[in-house]
Amino acid sequence: MIQLDIQKELHGSEGDMNLDVKLEIQKGEFIVLMGESGSGKTTLLRVLAGLEKAKGNILVEGSVWLGEQTLEPQQRQIGFVFQDYALFDNMSVEENLLFVDNDKILAKRLLEMTELSGLLSRNVKGLSGGQKQRVSLCRAMMKKPKLLLMDEPLSALDPAMRTKLQDEIRKLHKTFGITTIMVSHDTDVSYHLADRIVVLNHGKIIADGTPEEILLKTSTVTYTLSV
């Protein structure tokens, strides 16, 4: 289980606000964070990853990540999938994965699951956006993370590739059972991937429930997500 109770002052384009989030996440859950731009979603991911400081407490499977002590980012067993891929352009697909962990068996399995086996020797500069994002996802999984964080991994893809990568994310999540938190503005993607949807507005949680509860039944939240 992940237990977090964090506070952080944010300075955005619309003025100052306080990120104040208290949340419990069960091991193996797939959580989607939604809400309008600037509501604190990406900052929450970065605090979990240890890339930004905050006040409060983060407890992950009994390990203190934030509180009486602060665990460094490299010690947090986190996989992070960024919107801009963050790959090493001077390396091949396989080299990008093995740079994280020289586990060739796991790398082979991940590339097979994402249909990238035929590209393992290709330099990542020659890949399409969808292929780069799948390599980024595989590289994050090479860390054997306790927590997989994804910041709008599908937003830059065309509809067909978005659907394909959505299916591959679901397959990897179910196969490895990793607790996953993803930021998304896409209601269709969120509906099909999430166990729970958590909606942020001005740094606060305004809704927390199943995709059906959040996207089909709550008119206030639907309005918030559409603005």
C-alpha positions in Angstrom: 0.0 0.0 0.0 1.0 3.6 -0.7 0.0 6.2 1.9 0.7 9.9 1.1 -0.2 13.1 2.9 1.7 15.9 1.2 1.6 19.7 1.1 3.5 22.0 -1.3 3.1 25.6 -2.2 2.9 26.1 -6.0 3.3 29.2 -8.1 1.4 28.8 -11.4 0.3 31.0 -14.2 -3.0 31.6 -12.4 -1.3 32.6 -9.1 -0.3 30.8 -6.0 -2.0 27.6 -4.7 -1.3 24.8 -2.2 -1.0 21.2 -3.3 -2.7 19.4 -0.4 -3.2 15.7 -1.2 -4.1 12.8 1.1 -4.4 9.5 -0.6 -4.2 5.7 -0.1 -3.4 3.4 -3.0 -3.5 -0.3 -2.9 -0.7 -2.4 -4.2 -1.3 -3.3 -7.9 -3.9 -0.5 -8.4 -4.0 1.5 -11.6 -4.7 5.2 -10.7 -5.4 7.9 -13.3 -4.9 11.5 -12.2 -7.2 13.9 -14.0 -8.1 17.6 -13.8 -7.5 20.8 -15.6 -4.0 22.0 -16.5 -2.2 23.5 -13.5 -4.1 21.5 -10.9 -1.0 19.8 -9.5 -1.1 16.4 -11.3 2.5 16.4 -12.6 3.9 18.0 -9.4 2.3 15.1 -7.5 4.1 12.6 -9.7 7.4 14.5 -9.3 7.0 14.6 -5.5 6.4 10.8 -5.4 9.5 10.3 -7.5 11.6 12.6 -5.2 12.2 15.1 -8.0 10.5 17.9 -6.1 10.5 18.6 -2.4 7.3 18.7 -0.3 6.1 18.6 3.3 4.3 15.7 4.8 4.6 11.9 4.6 5.0 9.2 1.9 4.9 5.6 3.0 5.4 2.8 0.3 4.9 -0.8 1.4 6.3 0.1 4.9 9.2 2.1 3.6 9.4 5.8 4.5 10.0 7.9 1.3 9.2 11.2 2.9 8.7 12.0 6.6 11.3 11.5 9.4 13.7 10.8 6.6 13.8 11.5 2.8 14.7 8.7 0.4 16.7 9.8 -2.6 15.1 9.4 -6.0 17.5 6.6 -7.1 16.5 4.6 -4.0 12.7 4.7 -4.6 12.3 1.9 -7.1 10.3 4.0 -9.4 9.8 3.8 -13.2 8.9 7.1 -14.8 7.5 7.5 -18.3 7.8 11.1 -19.5 5.8 12.7 -22.3 9.0 13.6 -24.2 10.4 10.0 -24.0 13.7 11.0 -22.4 15.7 8.3 -24.3 19.4 8.3 -25.0 19.7 9.2 -28.7 23.2 7.8 -29.1 22.0 4.3 -28.2 20.0 1.5 -29.8 16.6 0.3 -28.5 18.2 -2.6 -26.6 21.1 -0.4 -25.2 18.5 2.0 -23.8 17.0 -0.8 -21.8 20.2 -2.5 -20.7 21.6 0.9 -19.6 19.1 0.6 -16.7 19.7 -3.0 -15.8 21.8 -5.5 -17.7 19.0 -8.1 -17.6 18.8 -9.3 -21.2 16.1 -11.8 -20.4 13.8 -9.1 -19.1 14.7 -6.8 -21.9 13.9 -9.5 -24.5 10.5 -10.2 -22.8 9.5 -6.5 -22.7 10.4 -6.0 -26.3 8.4 -9.0 -27.3 5.4 -7.9 -25.3 5.5 -4.4 -27.0 6.3 -5.8 -30.5 9.7 -4.1 -30.7 11.9 -7.2 -31.0 12.6 -6.4 -34.7 14.0 -3.0 -33.7 16.3 -3.9 -30.9 19.4 -2.9 -32.8 18.0 0.3 -34.3 19.1 3.7 -33.0 16.1 5.3 -31.2 16.5 8.5 -33.3 15.1 6.6 -36.3 11.9 5.5 -34.5 8.4 6.9 -34.7 6.8 8.7 -31.7 4.8 5.7 -30.8 7.8 3.4 -31.0 9.9 5.8 -28.8 7.1 5.9 -26.2 7.0 2.1 -26.1 10.8 2.0 -25.6 10.4 4.5 -22.8 7.8 2.3 -21.2 10.0 -0.8 -21.5 12.9 1.1 -20.1 10.9 2.2 -17.0 9.9 -1.5 -16.5 13.6 -2.5 -16.6 13.9 -1.0 -13.1 11.5 -3.6 -11.7 9.7 -0.7 -10.0 7.4 -0.8 -7.0 5.7 2.2 -8.6 5.2 3.1 -12.2 4.6 6.8 -12.9 3.4 8.1 -16.3 2.9 11.7 -17.3 0.5 11.8 -20.2 2.4 9.1 -22.2 -0.3 9.0 -25.0 -1.0 12.6 -25.6 1.4 13.2 -28.5 0.3 10.0 -30.4 -2.2 9.6 -33.2 -5.5 7.8 -32.4 -4.4 4.4 -33.7 -1.1 4.4 -31.9 -2.8 5.7 -28.8 -5.1 2.7 -28.8 -2.2 0.3 -29.4 0.0 1.7 -26.6 -3.0 1.8 -24.3 -3.5 -1.9 -24.8 0.2 -2.6 -24.2 0.2 -0.5 -21.0 -2.8 -2.6 -19.8 -1.0 -5.8 -20.7 2.3 -4.8 -18.9 0.3 -3.7 -15.8 -1.6 -6.9 -15.5 1.4 -9.1 -16.2 3.7 -7.5 -13.7 1.1 -6.3 -11.2 2.9 -3.0 -10.6 1.2 -0.1 -8.9 0.7 2.5 -11.5 -0.2 6.2 -11.4 -0.8 8.0 -14.7 -1.7 11.6 -15.5 -4.1 11.9 -18.4 -6.6 14.4 -19.9 -8.1 11.7 -22.2 -11.4 10.4 -20.7 -11.5 7.4 -23.1 -8.0 6.2 -22.1 -8.7 6.8 -18.5 -12.0 4.9 -18.6 -10.3 1.8 -20.2 -7.2 1.8 -18.0 -8.0 3.0 -14.6 -9.1 1.0 -11.5 -9.7 4.4 -9.9 -9.7 8.0 -11.1 -8.6 10.8 -8.8 -9.6 14.3 -9.9 -7.5 17.3 -8.8 -8.7 20.9 -8.8 -6.4 23.8 -7.5 -4.3 21.3 -5.7 -7.1 19.4 -3.9 -8.8 16.1 -4.6 -12.4 16.9 -5.6 -13.4 13.3 -6.6 -12.1 9.8 -6.2 -13.8 6.7 -7.5 -14.2 4.2 -10.3 -14.2 5.3 -13.9 -18.0 4.8 -14.0 -18.5 6.9 -10.9 -16.3 9.7 -12.1 -16.8 9.8 -15.9 -20.4 8.7 -16.2 -22.3 9.9 -13.1 -20.6 13.1 -11.7 -21.7 16.2 -13.7 -19.5 18.6 -11.6 -16.4 16.5 -12.3 -17.3 16.2 -16.0 -17.5 20.0 -16.2 -14.1 20.3 -14.4 -12.5 17.9 -16.8 -13.8 19.6 -19.9 -12.6 23.2 -19.1 
